Amino acid sequence: MYLAYYGLTEPPFSLTPDPRFVHLSERHRDALAHLLYGIDQGGGGGFVQLTGEVGTGKTTLSRLLLEQLPAHTRVALVLNPRQTPVELLETICEELKIPIDVRRGSAKALVDALNAYLLDAYAQGLRVVVLIDEAQNLPPDTLEQVRLLTNLETATQKLLQIVLLGQPELRTLLARPELRQLAQRITARYHLLPLDPAETEAYLRHRWRVAGGTRFPFDAGAVRRLHARAGGVPRLLNVIAERALLAGYARDALTIDRRLVDAAAAEVLPPPARPQRLRTGAIAAGVAVIALAALLLALAWRRPAASPTASPAPTAAATPAAPAGATPAAARIPRLEAGALAMRLRAAEASPAPAWQALLQLWELPARAVTVAPDGPCTPATATPDLHCVQGRARLDTLMALDRPLLLRLRDGTAGAWAVLLGADARNVRLRLGATVFDLDRSLLQAHWDGEYTGLWRGPAMLETPPRPGARGAAVDWLWLRLLPQAAQPGAPYDARLRAAVREFQSAHGLPADGVAGSLTLMALANGLPGPRLQRALE
């Protein structure tokens, strides 16, 4: 309908996957390179892991991966992970064209058939890959069966490579202590982050050119607004941009400005569910009041008359206070706009002490576990040698990739306060300021936060001083074991090979890729240990 008006030959922001419209940002190219490396040279078997928020392009990357796999690769694609262990084995065998008619229903028979196929493929120089999409939905017993498949091996080579694609919940799932055997077999991993503002504009312009457009209709303010409302998520960018073009056509507007983008976003993005939750909460509260009144009436009917000298009974029991780090129920979490946030920042305590108290409670640590400086950073107590403090400046996406709550220093003019980062999704961020938990738009956070953060993490005590390139010692030995276990030797130096492995790990986790294992890098490497995680779905 709007194609001729804007000089297009086809819709530029269709949701249907078309290889011509694929635009790989730098982080998408890095992710694809990690997947290809993990499959072709990643240690001869094991797991390759790709995670990312909904709509960031995981499925697109998986299709590109399938197109670029070497000719000697055979692939079993599992699109529905909600299967029993036997059903999963049957699906893998069917994808690899293994005859299983007489073996259905028997896990042993299916594994035997798969093992025979893998040995024959190995003899022919073939590599066999199982790619499981939406892997965060794998049931525990099926996930254990997936792990057992990597035991199929010869004396020198694993016979099967498994690629796990999933949402951030997959990282949380694999961080469980009972799944550490599986986590230790991951030879390559990458977390796909949303596009940054520059990548968003490049993405929109690329799709516009492919669709035949010559004059790009979105002005600079509209592009910034598109990025803010979509949070850099390609799928949401497509949805909002498509509706904005329709709105522009309906208004005879050749240029799309931020107002049209806002109107489009209001139509296509899910509305806040707070009113419904509040209505539901009000109904529930009303029912509870009626039930309580009925109970009190019944008790009063049955109770003997009180003695004139009896003391009156208390009217209500005291409500226990929630822990300082706890997140209130979703129905009570407000969403702040700019004015309300500014008022809270001006009224908040400037000292970092309340935020640190909440953060320590999230970690289930006593207040004496750290000593806090007036400007925010901490020093661990000698009684907790595995506790480490971290501070600096970073992007929100970098901190989200670490998946741990941290303290952010927010400012409004001369006023400032420390807030606890509890979670974020593509568009929103959840914070705790004082005793209040609230959500706000990510773009609003950026207006009051310059990237300053502080916090803590847990890891081996020898990581108190980050190892430097050229050094030797226990911390360097730990780095070798975490990044290059097959080449680790006690006393090996922090050489060029280890630095390259550190740089690759940093790139995969959205950290500054300098090859130096600083606090954030060590924190990410120790991320499999128990502890609080960030919320990923804010509703």
C-alpha positions as CSV (number, residue, x, y, z in Angstrom):
1,M,0.0,0.0,0.0
2,Y,2.8,2.4,0.9
3,L,5.5,0.9,-1.5
4,A,4.9,3.3,-4.4
5,Y,4.6,6.3,-2.1
6,Y,8.1,5.7,-0.8
7,G,9.6,4.4,-4.0
8,L,10.0,0.8,-2.8
9,T,9.8,-2.4,-4.7
10,E,9.0,-4.6,-1.7
11,P,8.4,-4.2,2.0
12,P,11.7,-3.3,3.7
13,F,10.8,-4.4,7.3
14,S,8.9,-7.7,6.7
15,L,9.3,-10.3,9.5
16,T,9.7,-13.2,7.0
17,P,13.3,-14.4,6.9
18,D,14.9,-13.4,3.6
19,P,18.6,-13.9,3.1
20,R,18.8,-10.7,1.0
21,F,17.8,-8.6,3.9
22,V,20.3,-10.0,6.4
23,H,22.5,-7.4,7.8
24,L,25.3,-8.6,10.1
25,S,26.5,-6.2,12.7
26,E,30.0,-6.6,14.1
27,R,28.6,-8.6,17.1
28,H,26.6,-10.9,14.7
29,R,29.7,-11.6,12.7
30,D,31.6,-12.4,15.9
31,A,28.8,-14.7,17.0
32,L,28.8,-16.5,13.6
33,A,32.6,-16.8,13.7
34,H,32.4,-18.4,17.2
35,L,29.8,-20.9,16.1
36,L,31.8,-21.9,13.0
37,Y,35.0,-22.1,15.0
38,G,33.3,-24.2,17.7
39,I,32.0,-26.6,15.1
40,D,34.9,-26.9,12.8
41,Q,37.9,-26.5,15.1
42,G,36.4,-26.4,18.6
43,G,38.2,-29.3,20.2
44,G,36.7,-32.2,18.3
45,G,33.3,-32.4,19.9
46,G,31.4,-31.1,22.9
47,F,29.0,-28.1,23.1
48,V,28.8,-24.7,21.4
49,Q,26.4,-22.2,23.0
50,L,24.7,-19.1,21.6
51,T,22.4,-17.1,23.7
52,G,20.6,-13.8,23.3
53,E,17.4,-12.0,24.0
54,V,14.2,-12.7,22.0
55,G,14.4,-11.1,18.6
56,T,18.2,-10.4,18.6
57,G,18.8,-12.7,15.6
58,K,19.6,-16.1,16.9
59,T,17.5,-17.9,14.4
60,T,18.9,-15.8,11.5
61,L,22.4,-16.7,12.6
62,S,21.5,-20.4,12.8
63,R,20.3,-20.3,9.2
64,L,23.5,-18.6,8.1
65,L,25.4,-21.2,10.1
66,L,23.7,-24.0,8.2
67,E,24.5,-22.4,4.9
68,Q,28.2,-21.9,5.7
69,L,28.9,-25.3,7.3
70,P,31.7,-27.2,5.5
71,A,30.7,-29.8,3.0
72,H,31.8,-32.6,5.2
73,T,29.3,-31.7,7.9
74,R,26.0,-33.6,8.6
75,V,23.4,-31.7,10.6
76,A,20.4,-32.8,12.8
77,L,18.2,-29.8,13.4
78,V,16.0,-29.9,16.5
79,L,13.4,-27.1,16.5
80,N,11.2,-28.5,19.3
81,P,13.2,-29.2,22.5
82,R,10.2,-30.1,24.6
83,Q,10.7,-33.8,24.1
84,T,11.4,-36.8,26.2
85,P,14.9,-38.3,26.0
86,V,13.6,-41.1,23.7
87,E,11.7,-38.6,21.5
88,L,14.9,-36.5,21.2
89,L,16.9,-39.5,20.1
90,E,14.3,-40.4,17.5
91,T,14.3,-36.8,16.2
92,I,18.1,-36.8,15.9
93,C,18.1,-40.2,14.1
94,E,15.3,-39.1,11.7
95,E,17.2,-35.9,10.9
96,L,20.3,-37.9,10.1
97,K,18.3,-40.4,8.0
98,I,19.1,-43.3,10.3
99,P,16.6,-46.2,9.9
100,I,14.9,-46.6,13.3
101,D,11.5,-48.2,12.6
102,V,12.4,-51.3,14.7
103,R,14.2,-49.3,17.4
104,R,11.5,-46.8,18.3
105,G,10.8,-46.5,22.0
106,S,14.1,-48.0,23.1
107,A,16.8,-45.5,24.2
108,K,19.5,-48.1,24.1
109,A,18.6,-49.2,20.6
110,L,18.5,-45.7,19.4
111,V,21.9,-44.8,21.0
112,D,23.4,-47.9,19.5
113,A,22.1,-47.0,16.0
114,L,23.4,-43.4,16.4
115,N,26.8,-44.6,17.6
116,A,27.1,-46.9,14.6
117,Y,26.3,-44.0,12.3
118,L,28.8,-41.7,14.0
119,L,31.6,-44.3,13.8
120,D,30.9,-44.7,10.1
121,A,30.8,-40.9,9.5
122,Y,34.1,-40.6,11.4
123,A,35.7,-43.2,9.1
124,Q,34.5,-41.2,6.1
125,G,36.0,-37.9,7.5
126,L,32.5,-36.4,8.2
127,R,31.6,-34.2,11.1
128,V,28.2,-34.7,12.7
129,V,26.4,-31.7,14.4
130,V,23.2,-31.6,16.4
131,L,21.7,-28.0,16.5
132,I,19.0,-27.5,19.2
133,D,17.0,-24.3,19.0
134,E,15.2,-22.8,22.1
135,A,17.4,-25.0,24.2
136,Q,16.4,-23.2,27.4
137,N,13.2,-25.3,27.2
138,L,15.0,-28.7,27.4
139,P,13.5,-30.7,30.2
140,P,16.2,-31.8,32.8
141,D,16.1,-35.5,31.9
142,T,16.4,-34.6,28.2
143,L,19.3,-32.3,28.9
144,E,21.0,-35.1,30.6
145,Q,20.5,-37.3,27.6
146,V,22.0,-34.6,25.4
147,R,25.1,-34.5,27.7
148,L,25.4,-38.3,27.5
149,L,25.5,-38.1,23.7
150,T,28.9,-36.4,23.9
151,N,30.3,-39.5,25.5
152,L,30.1,-41.2,22.1
153,E,33.7,-41.1,21.1
154,T,36.7,-42.9,19.8
155,A,40.0,-43.2,21.8
156,T,41.1,-39.8,20.3
157,Q,38.0,-37.9,19.1
158,K,34.5,-36.9,20.1
159,L,32.1,-38.1,17.5
160,L,29.3,-35.5,18.0
161,Q,29.2,-31.7,18.2
162,I,26.1,-30.2,19.8
163,V,25.1,-26.5,19.3
164,L,22.7,-25.0,21.9
165,L,20.7,-21.9,20.9
166,G,18.6,-20.2,23.5
167,Q,17.5,-17.2,25.4
168,P,19.5,-15.9,28.4
169,E,17.7,-18.4,30.7
170,L,19.9,-21.1,29.1
171,R,23.0,-19.5,30.7
172,T,21.2,-19.6,34.1
173,L,20.1,-23.2,33.5
174,L,23.7,-24.3,32.7
175,A,25.0,-22.5,35.7
176,R,23.3,-24.9,38.1
177,P,25.7,-27.0,40.1
178,E,24.0,-30.3,39.0
179,L,24.8,-29.4,35.3
180,R,28.4,-28.5,35.8
181,Q,29.5,-31.6,33.9
182,L,27.7,-30.2,30.8
183,A,28.9,-26.6,31.3
184,Q,32.5,-27.8,31.4
185,R,32.1,-29.3,28.0
186,I,31.2,-26.1,26.3
187,T,34.1,-25.3,24.0
188,A,32.7,-22.0,22.5
189,R,30.0,-19.7,23.8
190,Y,28.7,-16.3,22.7
191,H,26.0,-14.0,24.1
192,L,24.3,-12.0,21.4
193,L,23.5,-8.4,22.5
194,P,21.0,-6.0,20.9
195,L,22.3,-3.4,18.3
196,D,23.8,-0.2,19.5
197,P,22.5,3.1,18.0
198,A,25.0,3.2,15.1
199,E,24.3,-0.4,14.3
200,T,20.5,0.3,14.4
201,E,20.8,3.0,11.8
202,A,23.0,0.8,9.6
203,Y,20.5,-2.0,9.9
204,L,17.5,0.2,8.9
205,R,19.4,1.7,5.9
206,H,20.5,-1.7,4.7
207,R,17.0,-3.1,4.6
208,W,15.8,0.1,3.0
209,R,18.3,-0.2,0.1
210,V,17.6,-3.9,-0.4
211,A,13.9,-3.0,-0.8
212,G,14.7,-0.6,-3.6
213,G,14.5,2.7,-1.6
214,T,16.7,5.6,-2.4
215,R,15.6,8.4,-0.1
216,F,15.8,7.2,3.5
217,P,12.6,8.5,5.2
218,F,13.6,8.3,8.9
219,D,15.2,11.5,10.2
220,A,17.9,11.4,12.9
221,G,15.4,11.9,15.8
222,A,13.2,9.0,14.4
223,V,16.2,6.7,14.2
224,R,17.2,7.5,17.8
225,R,13.6,7.0,18.9
226,L,13.4,3.7,17.0
227,H,16.5,2.4,18.8
228,A,15.1,3.5,22.2
229,R,11.7,2.0,21.8
230,A,13.0,-1.2,20.3
231,G,16.0,-1.5,22.6
232,G,18.1,-2.3,19.6
233,V,16.2,-5.6,19.0
234,P,16.0,-6.2,15.2
235,R,12.6,-7.9,15.3
236,L,11.1,-4.9,17.2
237,L,12.8,-2.5,14.9
238,N,11.1,-4.2,12.0
239,V,7.7,-4.1,13.6
240,I,7.8,-0.5,14.7
241,A,9.4,0.8,11.5
242,E,6.8,-1.0,9.3
243,R,3.9,0.6,11.3
244,A,5.6,4.0,11.2
245,L,5.7,3.8,7.4
246,L,2.0,3.0,7.3
247,A,1.4,6.0,9.6
248,G,3.5,8.3,7.4
249,Y,1.6,7.1,4.3
250,A,-1.7,7.8,6.0
251,R,-0.6,11.3,6.9
252,D,1.0,12.1,3.5
253,A,4.4,12.4,5.3
254,L,7.5,11.7,3.2
255,T,9.7,12.1,6.3
256,I,9.1,10.0,9.4
257,D,9.8,11.9,12.7
258,R,10.0,10.7,16.3
259,R,6.3,11.5,16.8
260,L,5.3,9.0,14.1
261,V,7.7,6.5,15.6
262,D,6.1,6.9,19.1
263,A,2.6,6.6,17.6
264,A,3.7,3.4,15.8
265,A,5.4,2.0,18.9
266,A,2.2,2.7,21.0
267,E,0.2,0.6,18.5
268,V,2.4,-2.4,18.1
269,L,4.3,-2.8,21.4
270,P,2.4,-4.6,24.2
271,P,0.8,-2.1,26.5
272,P,1.9,-2.1,30.2
273,A,0.0,-4.8,32.1
274,R,0.0,-2.8,35.3
275,P,-3.6,-1.6,35.1
276,Q,-4.9,-5.2,34.6
277,R,-2.6,-6.4,37.4
278,L,-3.9,-3.6,39.6
279,R,-7.5,-4.4,38.8
280,T,-6.8,-8.1,39.5
281,G,-5.1,-7.1,42.7
282,A,-8.0,-4.9,43.7
283,I,-10.5,-7.7,43.0
284,A,-8.3,-10.2,45.0
285,A,-8.1,-7.7,47.8
286,G,-11.8,-7.1,47.8
287,V,-12.5,-10.9,48.0
288,A,-9.9,-11.2,50.8
289,V,-11.6,-8.4,52.8
290,I,-15.0,-10.0,52.3
291,A,-13.7,-13.4,53.4
292,L,-12.0,-11.9,56.4
293,A,-15.2,-10.0,57.4
294,A,-17.1,-13.3,57.1
295,L,-14.6,-15.1,59.3
296,L,-14.6,-12.4,61.9
297,L,-18.4,-12.4,61.9
298,A,-18.5,-16.2,62.4
299,L,-16.0,-16.0,65.2
300,A,-17.9,-13.2,66.9
301,W,-21.1,-15.2,66.6
302,R,-19.5,-18.3,68.3
303,R,-17.3,-16.5,70.9
304,P,-18.6,-15.9,74.4
305,A,-19.0,-12.4,75.6
306,A,-15.7,-10.9,76.6
307,S,-15.1,-10.1,80.3
308,P,-15.4,-6.4,81.0
309,T,-11.8,-6.4,82.4
310,A,-10.3,-8.3,79.5
311,S,-7.8,-6.4,77.4
312,P,-8.8,-5.8,73.8
313,A,-7.2,-8.1,71.3
314,P,-5.0,-6.6,68.6
315,T,-6.8,-5.8,65.4
316,A,-4.2,-7.0,63.0
317,A,-0.9,-8.8,63.1
318,A,2.2,-7.0,62.1
319,T,3.3,-7.7,58.5
320,P,6.9,-8.9,58.4
321,A,9.2,-6.6,56.5
322,A,10.6,-7.9,53.2
323,P,14.3,-8.3,52.9
324,A,16.1,-5.2,51.7
325,G,17.2,-6.9,48.5
326,A,13.9,-8.6,47.7
327,T,11.8,-7.5,44.7
328,P,8.2,-6.7,45.5
329,A,5.5,-8.5,43.6
330,A,5.0,-7.4,40.0
331,A,1.7,-5.7,40.7
332,R,3.4,-3.3,43.1
333,I,6.3,-2.3,40.8
334,P,5.7,1.2,39.4
335,R,7.1,2.5,36.1
336,L,8.7,5.9,36.5
337,E,8.8,8.7,33.9
338,A,11.5,11.4,33.8
339,G,9.9,13.8,36.3
340,A,9.2,11.1,38.9
341,L,12.7,9.7,38.6
342,A,14.3,13.1,39.0
343,M,12.2,13.7,42.2
344,R,13.3,10.3,43.6
345,L,17.0,11.1,42.9
346,R,16.8,14.5,44.6
347,A,15.1,13.0,47.6
348,A,17.3,9.9,47.9
349,E,20.2,9.4,50.3
350,A,23.5,10.2,48.6
351,S,25.4,7.6,50.7
352,P,25.9,4.2,49.0
353,A,25.2,2.4,52.3
354,P,21.5,1.5,51.6
355,A,22.2,0.2,48.2
356,W,25.1,-1.9,49.5
357,Q,22.9,-3.3,52.2
358,A,20.4,-4.4,49.6
359,L,23.1,-5.9,47.3
360,L,24.6,-7.8,50.2
361,Q,21.3,-9.3,51.1
362,L,20.8,-10.4,47.5
363,W,24.1,-12.3,47.9
364,E,23.0,-13.5,51.4
365,L,26.1,-11.9,52.9
366,P,26.3,-10.0,56.2
367,A,26.9,-6.3,56.3
368,R,30.4,-6.8,57.7
369,A,31.5,-8.8,54.6
370,V,32.7,-5.6,53.0
371,T,33.8,-2.1,54.0
372,V,32.2,0.6,51.8
373,A,33.9,3.9,50.9
374,P,31.8,7.1,50.9
375,D,32.1,7.3,47.1
376,G,30.8,3.8,46.6
377,P,33.5,1.2,46.1
378,C,34.1,-1.6,48.6
379,T,36.9,-3.5,50.2
380,P,36.2,-7.2,51.1
381,A,36.7,-8.3,54.7
382,T,39.6,-10.7,55.4
383,A,37.1,-13.3,56.5
384,T,35.7,-13.7,53.0
385,P,38.8,-14.3,50.8
386,D,36.6,-15.5,47.9
387,L,34.8,-12.1,47.7
388,H,36.0,-9.5,45.3
389,C,34.9,-5.9,44.6
390,V,34.6,-4.4,41.2
391,Q,34.1,-0.8,40.0
392,G,34.4,1.3,36.9
393,R,32.4,2.5,33.9
394,A,30.7,0.3,31.3
395,R,27.7,0.1,29.0
396,L,24.5,-1.4,30.3
397,D,24.7,-4.3,27.8
398,T,28.2,-5.2,29.1
399,L,26.8,-5.3,32.7
400,M,23.8,-7.3,31.6
401,A,26.1,-9.9,30.0
402,L,27.7,-10.4,33.4
403,D,24.3,-11.4,34.7
404,R,24.9,-10.2,38.3
405,P,23.2,-7.4,40.2
406,L,25.4,-4.3,40.6
407,L,25.1,-0.7,41.9
408,L,24.7,2.1,39.4
409,R,25.4,5.7,40.3
410,L,22.5,7.9,39.0
411,R,22.5,11.7,38.8
412,D,20.1,14.5,38.3
413,G,22.0,17.8,38.1
414,T,23.9,18.0,41.4
415,A,21.8,15.3,43.1
416,G,22.9,11.7,43.0
417,A,22.2,8.3,44.5
418,W,23.2,4.7,44.2
419,A,20.6,2.2,42.8
420,V,20.7,-1.6,42.6
421,L,20.5,-3.0,39.0
422,L,18.0,-5.9,39.4
423,G,17.3,-6.6,35.7
424,A,16.5,-5.4,32.2
425,D,15.0,-6.5,29.0
426,A,15.0,-5.0,25.5
427,R,13.2,-1.9,26.5
428,N,13.2,-1.5,30.2
429,V,15.4,-1.7,33.2
430,R,14.5,-2.6,36.8
431,L,16.2,-0.8,39.7
432,R,16.0,-0.6,43.5
433,L,16.5,2.9,45.0
434,G,16.2,3.0,48.8
435,A,13.2,0.8,49.7
436,T,11.5,1.1,46.3
437,V,11.8,-1.1,43.2
438,F,10.7,0.4,39.9
439,D,11.0,0.1,36.2
440,L,12.0,2.7,33.7
441,D,12.8,3.0,30.0
442,R,16.4,2.2,29.1
443,S,16.8,5.5,27.3
444,L,15.7,7.3,30.5
445,L,18.4,5.4,32.5
446,Q,21.1,6.6,30.0
447,A,20.0,10.2,30.6
448,H,20.8,9.9,34.3
449,W,23.7,7.4,34.3
450,D,27.2,7.9,32.8
451,G,28.2,4.2,33.1
452,E,29.6,4.3,36.7
453,Y,29.0,1.1,38.6
454,T,30.4,-0.8,41.6
455,G,29.6,-4.2,43.1
456,L,31.0,-7.6,44.1
457,W,31.5,-11.1,42.8
458,R,32.7,-14.4,44.1
459,G,35.6,-16.4,42.8
460,P,38.9,-18.1,43.9
461,A,40.8,-16.1,46.5
462,M,44.0,-15.9,44.3
463,L,42.0,-13.7,41.9
464,E,42.2,-10.8,44.4
465,T,44.9,-9.2,42.2
466,P,44.1,-9.7,38.5
467,P,46.9,-11.4,36.6
468,R,48.8,-9.3,34.1
469,P,50.3,-10.5,30.7
470,G,53.7,-12.0,31.2
471,A,53.0,-13.0,34.8
472,R,53.0,-16.5,36.3
473,G,51.3,-17.9,39.3
474,A,48.1,-19.5,40.6
475,A,45.8,-16.9,39.0
476,V,47.5,-17.5,35.6
477,D,47.1,-21.2,36.1
478,W,43.4,-20.7,36.8
479,L,43.1,-18.7,33.5
480,W,44.7,-21.5,31.5
481,L,42.3,-24.1,33.1
482,R,39.3,-21.9,32.3
483,L,40.2,-20.9,28.8
484,L,42.6,-23.5,27.4
485,P,42.3,-26.6,29.6
486,Q,43.8,-28.9,27.0
487,A,47.1,-26.8,27.0
488,A,47.2,-25.9,30.7
489,Q,50.4,-26.6,32.6
490,P,51.3,-25.5,36.1
491,G,53.5,-22.4,36.1
492,A,52.8,-21.6,32.4
493,P,53.1,-17.8,31.7
494,Y,50.5,-15.4,30.6
495,D,51.8,-15.5,27.0
496,A,50.5,-14.4,23.7
497,R,48.4,-17.6,23.3
498,L,46.6,-17.1,26.6
499,R,46.1,-13.4,25.8
500,A,44.5,-14.3,22.5
501,A,42.1,-16.7,24.4
502,V,41.3,-13.9,26.9
503,R,40.6,-11.5,24.0
504,E,38.3,-14.1,22.3
505,F,36.4,-14.7,25.6
506,Q,36.0,-10.9,26.1
507,S,34.7,-10.4,22.6
508,A,32.2,-13.2,23.1
509,H,30.9,-11.6,26.3
510,G,30.7,-8.0,25.1
511,L,33.7,-6.9,27.2
512,P,36.5,-4.6,26.0
513,A,38.7,-7.1,24.0
514,D,42.2,-6.1,25.1
515,G,43.4,-9.5,26.2
516,V,44.0,-8.3,29.7
517,A,42.1,-10.3,32.4
518,G,40.8,-7.5,34.5
519,S,38.0,-7.6,37.1
520,L,35.1,-7.8,34.7
521,T,36.7,-10.5,32.7
522,L,37.5,-12.6,35.8
523,M,33.9,-11.9,37.0
524,A,32.6,-13.3,33.7
525,L,34.9,-16.3,33.9
526,A,33.6,-17.1,37.4
527,N,30.0,-16.6,36.4
528,G,29.1,-20.3,36.8
529,L,29.2,-20.1,40.6
530,P,26.0,-19.7,42.6
531,G,24.7,-16.3,43.4
532,P,21.9,-13.8,42.4
533,R,21.1,-13.3,38.8
534,L,19.5,-10.5,36.8
535,Q,15.8,-10.6,35.9
536,R,15.4,-10.8,32.1
537,A,11.6,-10.5,31.5
538,L,10.1,-7.4,33.1
539,E,6.3,-7.3,33.1
